[in-house]
Amino acid sequence: MKVFLALAAGYVLGARTGSEHFEEVVRSMRAIKDSEEFHDLVASVRNHAGATLRELATMIDRPAADGSDPAAAGDLVERVRHLAGLR
């Protein structure tokens, strides 16, 4: 996914600036990628995603408040739909 985003950003920026400014764009992107702020942002996003996934796992493992348990039948999709109120 990271490679795709880098390619897409490079294509868009390269198309707008033309070939003569390509090296400048590459240097700028590398500077952003190597910056402490970017590393902090990536770490923050990873931490948030991890916490969200742990919270979702806890919700899925917890029995339903109304006593019904779609996960008992082994259907994880039904359990998530039940928790999200889609059923």
Secondary structure, 3 states (H helix, E strand, C coil): CHHHHHHHHHHHHHHHHCHHHHHHHHHHHHHHHHCHHHHHHHHHHHHHHHHHHHHHHHHHHCCCCCCCCHHHHCCHHHHHHHHHCCC
